[in-house]
Amino acid sequence: MSNYPIKPIEGSWFSVYWDDKRHFYWNDACMKYNAEQWDAIIRDMALLGQEYIIMCNVAIGGRCIYDSKLLSKVQMAVDDPMELVFKAADKYGMKIFMTNDYFKNFTFDEVFLPESVKGRNMICEEIVARYGHHKSFYGWYWAWEAYIGPYFDEHFIRYINESSAFARTLTPNAKFLTAPYGTKNAVCDDKFLSQLDKLDVDIIAYQDTVGCFAMDTDQSEKSFEILRKAHDKVPQRKLWADVETFDWEGKDNVKETPLIPATFERLERQLRAVSPYVDKILVFIFEGLFSNPDSIAFTGYGEAARYYKEYTEWLSKHHPDMFKKF
């Protein structure tokens, strides 16, 4: 569908703090942001019409981004950066999907251990107690990624459904989102449709995996076309895309390698590939890879300024109505 209008980016994954080099070009900036800069980075996204913020994590490497009873806290320039993100999202009309990971770096073999379940549930309770009053608290993102091979493993369905059931006791009106990979293997058959029907989420934002070189944009288009047919048969599960905006500075697909902006030509092909089939496009990741050089939240990374400029020029041409004023 080459003539189909290309959809814009409507939201992105977002990190307050990450502990490996993939987020190298913006992690240090985030560590030093003051309150005005946290406001500015959310405003920079909102000005381009983005509506959704999906939190990558609230803890990692044994530390948490807020005062938790479970873990020590990451020391940053401000006391509670997550509160500042919520305040800015309230102000600019954005919606946040929170997560309850990664309080420990468990594997799926350990995900159902009693201490794992208890820890994730306690984090949910802490998050709701601290941030649940914000109007921008929209839902939950379940961060343990599933591989479609071409079906979901049953333990993934159990993890999703138990997570959603517990979170619903705390936030009955929340929306639930997950973002599987292995998208190249997509099928539309009775078994997959049955799994979609069982999966207790509102939105599935499948990774296009182009940035990780698991498929190219032609394969992405074919896979999302198949997924569209599947979701049309199970319409209670909304079909979104998680488009990978990144390339790698060094060795591909390893956490010791910084993520860097892809070429805009590749990103445009990625957006074009999924646009006919999905309801909305999210990206991993806008923060840091796109950075407004005129903003007080500019990371200082020149390639991110280039990517931001190219995207805003494209948006001006194709979706001028997306721009907001505050």
C-alpha positions as CSV (number, residue, x, y, z in Angstrom):
1,M,0.0,0.0,0.0
2,S,2.6,2.5,-1.0
3,N,0.1,5.3,-1.5
4,Y,-1.4,4.9,2.0
5,P,-0.8,8.0,4.1
6,I,2.1,7.5,6.5
7,K,1.0,7.8,10.2
8,P,3.0,10.0,12.6
9,I,4.6,9.0,15.8
10,E,2.0,9.3,18.6
11,G,4.1,8.2,21.6
12,S,7.3,6.6,22.8
13,W,9.0,4.5,25.4
14,F,10.7,6.7,28.0
15,S,13.4,6.2,30.6
16,V,14.2,8.3,33.7
17,Y,17.3,6.2,34.3
18,W,18.9,3.3,32.6
19,D,22.0,1.5,33.7
20,D,23.7,0.3,30.5
21,K,25.2,2.0,27.4
22,R,22.2,1.6,25.1
23,H,20.9,4.9,26.6
24,F,24.4,6.4,26.8
25,Y,23.6,9.6,24.8
26,W,20.8,10.8,27.0
27,N,21.2,9.0,30.3
28,D,23.8,11.4,31.7
29,A,21.6,14.4,30.7
30,C,18.6,12.8,32.5
31,M,20.6,12.3,35.6
32,K,21.4,16.0,35.7
33,Y,18.0,17.4,34.7
34,N,16.4,19.9,37.0
35,A,12.6,20.3,37.4
36,E,12.3,22.8,34.5
37,Q,14.2,20.4,32.2
38,W,12.0,17.4,33.0
39,D,9.0,19.6,32.2
40,A,10.7,20.7,28.9
41,I,11.4,17.2,27.7
42,I,7.8,16.2,28.0
43,R,6.7,19.4,26.4
44,D,9.0,18.8,23.5
45,M,7.2,15.5,22.8
46,A,3.7,17.0,23.3
47,L,4.5,19.9,21.0
48,L,4.8,17.3,18.2
49,G,1.4,15.9,19.0
50,Q,2.6,12.9,20.9
51,E,0.1,11.6,23.4
52,Y,1.6,8.4,25.0
53,I,4.6,7.9,27.3
54,I,5.5,4.3,28.0
55,M,7.9,3.9,30.9
56,C,10.7,1.5,30.1
57,N,11.3,0.8,33.8
58,V,10.9,2.1,37.3
59,A,13.9,0.2,38.6
60,I,17.0,-1.5,37.2
61,G,20.2,-2.9,38.5
62,G,18.9,-3.2,42.0
63,R,17.9,0.5,42.3
64,C,14.7,2.4,42.0
65,I,13.9,5.8,40.6
66,Y,11.7,6.8,43.6
67,D,11.7,6.1,47.3
68,S,10.8,2.4,47.6
69,K,10.6,0.0,50.5
70,L,12.1,-2.7,48.2
71,L,15.2,-1.0,46.8
72,S,17.7,1.8,47.3
73,K,17.1,4.8,45.1
74,V,19.1,6.1,42.2
75,Q,20.6,9.5,43.2
76,M,19.7,12.1,40.6
77,A,19.7,15.9,40.5
78,V,16.1,16.0,41.6
79,D,14.4,14.0,44.4
80,D,11.5,12.5,42.4
81,P,11.9,12.8,38.6
82,M,8.9,10.5,38.0
83,E,6.7,13.0,39.8
84,L,7.9,15.8,37.6
85,V,7.2,13.6,34.5
86,F,3.7,13.1,35.7
87,K,3.1,16.8,36.5
88,A,4.3,17.7,33.0
89,A,2.2,15.0,31.4
90,D,-0.8,16.4,33.3
91,K,-0.1,19.8,32.0
92,Y,0.4,18.9,28.4
93,G,-2.4,16.4,28.1
94,M,-0.3,13.2,27.8
95,K,-1.0,9.7,29.0
96,I,1.5,7.5,30.8
97,F,1.7,3.8,30.8
98,M,3.6,2.8,34.0
99,T,5.5,-0.5,34.5
100,N,6.4,-2.5,37.6
101,D,9.8,-3.7,36.3
102,Y,12.7,-4.3,36.7
103,F,13.1,-4.5,40.4
104,K,15.4,-7.5,39.8
105,N,16.7,-8.7,36.5
106,F,14.8,-12.0,36.6
107,T,14.6,-14.4,33.6
108,F,11.4,-15.9,32.6
109,D,12.4,-19.1,34.5
110,E,12.2,-17.0,37.7
111,V,9.3,-14.8,36.9
112,F,6.8,-16.8,38.9
113,L,8.9,-17.3,42.0
114,P,6.9,-16.0,45.0
115,E,9.5,-13.3,45.7
116,S,9.3,-12.1,42.0
117,V,5.5,-11.9,42.0
118,K,5.5,-10.2,45.5
119,G,8.1,-7.7,44.4
120,R,6.3,-6.7,41.2
121,N,3.0,-6.4,43.0
122,M,4.6,-4.3,45.8
123,I,6.0,-1.9,43.1
124,C,2.5,-1.6,41.6
125,E,1.1,-0.7,45.0
126,E,3.9,1.9,45.6
127,I,3.4,3.4,42.2
128,V,-0.4,3.8,42.7
129,A,0.2,5.3,46.1
130,R,2.7,7.8,44.8
131,Y,1.3,8.7,41.4
132,G,-2.1,7.2,41.0
133,H,-3.8,10.6,41.6
134,H,-2.4,12.1,38.4
135,K,-4.9,12.4,35.5
136,S,-2.1,11.4,33.1
137,F,-1.8,7.9,34.8
138,Y,-3.4,6.0,31.9
139,G,-2.4,2.4,32.3
140,W,0.3,-0.3,32.6
141,Y,3.0,-1.6,30.3
142,W,4.0,-5.2,31.1
143,A,7.7,-5.1,30.2
144,W,8.6,-8.8,30.0
145,E,8.8,-9.2,26.2
146,A,7.2,-12.2,24.5
147,Y,8.6,-13.9,21.5
148,I,6.1,-14.9,18.8
149,G,7.3,-18.1,17.4
150,P,4.6,-17.9,15.9
151,Y,2.7,-18.4,19.1
152,F,3.0,-16.9,22.6
153,D,4.4,-19.2,25.2
154,E,1.8,-20.1,27.8
155,H,3.9,-18.7,30.6
156,F,3.9,-15.3,28.9
157,I,0.1,-15.4,28.8
158,R,0.0,-16.3,32.4
159,Y,2.4,-13.5,33.3
160,I,0.3,-10.9,31.4
161,N,-3.0,-12.1,32.8
162,E,-1.9,-12.3,36.4
163,S,-0.3,-8.9,36.1
164,S,-3.4,-7.3,34.7
165,A,-5.6,-9.0,37.2
166,F,-3.6,-7.6,40.1
167,A,-3.2,-4.1,38.7
168,R,-7.0,-4.0,38.0
169,T,-7.6,-4.3,41.7
170,L,-5.6,-1.1,42.2
171,T,-6.5,0.8,39.0
172,P,-9.8,-0.6,37.7
173,N,-10.0,1.8,34.7
174,A,-6.4,1.4,33.5
175,K,-5.5,0.3,30.0
176,F,-2.9,-2.5,29.6
177,L,-0.2,-2.7,26.9
178,T,2.4,-5.2,25.9
179,A,5.0,-5.1,23.1
180,P,6.1,-8.6,21.7
181,Y,8.9,-9.3,19.3
182,G,9.4,-12.1,16.8
183,T,6.9,-10.2,14.6
184,K,8.4,-11.7,11.5
185,N,6.7,-15.0,12.4
186,A,3.2,-13.6,12.6
187,V,0.3,-15.9,11.6
188,C,-3.4,-15.6,11.5
189,D,-4.8,-19.0,12.4
190,D,-7.1,-20.5,15.0
191,K,-4.4,-21.0,17.7
192,F,-3.1,-17.5,17.5
193,L,-6.6,-16.0,17.5
194,S,-7.4,-18.1,20.6
195,Q,-4.3,-16.7,22.3
196,L,-5.2,-13.2,21.4
197,D,-8.6,-13.7,22.9
198,K,-7.1,-15.0,26.1
199,L,-4.5,-12.3,26.5
200,D,-5.7,-9.7,29.0
201,V,-4.4,-6.5,27.5
202,D,-6.1,-3.7,25.6
203,I,-3.2,-2.9,23.2
204,I,-0.5,-5.0,21.6
205,A,2.3,-2.8,20.1
206,Y,4.3,-5.3,18.1
207,Q,8.0,-4.5,17.7
208,D,8.9,-4.0,14.0
209,T,12.4,-5.3,14.9
210,V,14.0,-3.4,12.0
211,G,16.5,-1.7,14.4
212,C,17.6,-5.1,15.7
213,F,17.9,-6.4,12.1
214,A,15.4,-9.2,12.7
215,M,13.5,-8.1,9.6
216,D,13.5,-5.4,6.9
217,T,10.7,-3.0,6.1
218,D,9.3,-5.3,3.3
219,Q,9.0,-8.1,5.8
220,S,7.6,-5.7,8.4
221,E,4.8,-4.7,6.0
222,K,3.9,-8.3,5.4
223,S,3.9,-9.2,9.1
224,F,1.7,-6.3,10.1
225,E,-0.7,-7.1,7.2
226,I,-1.1,-10.6,8.7
227,L,-1.5,-9.1,12.2
228,R,-4.2,-6.8,11.0
229,K,-6.2,-9.7,9.8
230,A,-5.8,-11.4,13.1
231,H,-6.8,-8.4,15.2
232,D,-9.8,-7.7,13.0
233,K,-11.1,-11.1,14.2
234,V,-10.3,-10.2,17.9
235,P,-11.0,-6.5,17.8
236,Q,-10.9,-6.1,21.6
237,R,-7.1,-6.2,21.3
238,K,-6.0,-3.0,19.6
239,L,-3.1,-3.3,17.1
240,W,-0.4,-0.7,17.4
241,A,3.2,-0.7,16.2
242,D,6.5,-0.3,18.2
243,V,8.8,1.1,15.5
244,E,12.5,1.0,16.3
245,T,14.1,4.3,15.6
246,F,17.6,3.3,16.4
247,D,20.8,2.0,14.9
248,W,23.9,0.9,16.9
249,E,27.2,2.8,17.3
250,G,29.3,-0.4,17.7
251,K,28.4,-4.0,18.0
252,D,24.8,-4.7,17.1
253,N,22.2,-5.9,19.6
254,V,24.4,-5.8,22.7
255,K,23.8,-3.7,25.8
256,E,27.4,-2.4,25.8
257,T,26.7,-0.5,22.5
258,P,25.0,2.9,22.5
259,L,21.9,3.4,20.5
260,I,22.2,6.1,17.9
261,P,19.7,7.6,15.4
262,A,19.0,5.7,12.3
263,T,18.8,7.5,8.9
264,F,15.6,9.3,8.5
265,E,15.1,7.6,5.1
266,R,15.0,4.2,7.0
267,L,12.6,5.6,9.6
268,E,10.2,6.9,7.0
269,R,10.2,3.4,5.3
270,Q,9.5,1.8,8.7
271,L,6.5,4.2,9.3
272,R,5.2,3.6,5.8
273,A,5.4,-0.2,6.2
274,V,3.1,-0.3,9.2
275,S,0.8,2.6,8.6
276,P,-1.9,0.8,6.6
277,Y,-2.4,-1.8,9.3
278,V,-2.0,-0.3,12.7
279,D,-4.2,2.1,14.8
280,K,-1.3,4.0,16.2
281,I,2.5,4.1,16.0
282,L,4.7,4.2,19.0
283,V,8.5,4.2,18.8
284,F,11.5,3.0,20.7
285,I,12.7,5.5,21.3
286,F,12.1,9.2,20.9
287,E,13.7,10.5,24.0
288,G,17.4,11.0,23.5
289,L,17.5,9.9,19.9
290,F,15.4,13.0,18.9
291,S,16.4,16.0,20.9
292,N,15.3,19.6,20.3
293,P,18.4,21.8,20.1
294,D,16.4,24.9,21.1
295,S,15.1,23.3,24.3
296,I,16.6,23.5,27.7
297,A,16.3,19.7,27.8
298,F,18.6,19.3,24.7
299,T,20.9,16.4,25.5
300,G,23.8,18.0,23.6
301,Y,24.1,15.1,21.2
302,G,24.3,16.6,17.6
303,E,22.9,13.5,15.8
304,A,19.8,13.7,18.0
305,A,19.3,17.3,16.9
306,R,19.6,16.2,13.3
307,Y,17.0,13.5,13.8
308,Y,14.6,15.9,15.6
309,K,15.0,18.5,12.8
310,E,14.3,15.9,10.1
311,Y,11.2,14.6,11.8
312,T,9.8,18.0,12.5
313,E,10.3,19.0,8.9
314,W,8.6,15.8,7.8
315,L,5.7,16.3,10.2
316,S,5.3,19.9,9.0
317,K,4.8,18.6,5.5
318,H,2.6,15.6,6.1
319,H,0.8,16.2,9.4
320,P,0.9,20.0,10.2
321,D,-2.2,19.5,12.4
322,M,-0.1,17.4,14.9
323,F,1.7,20.5,16.2
324,K,0.5,21.8,19.5
325,K,0.8,25.1,21.3
326,F,1.1,25.5,25.0
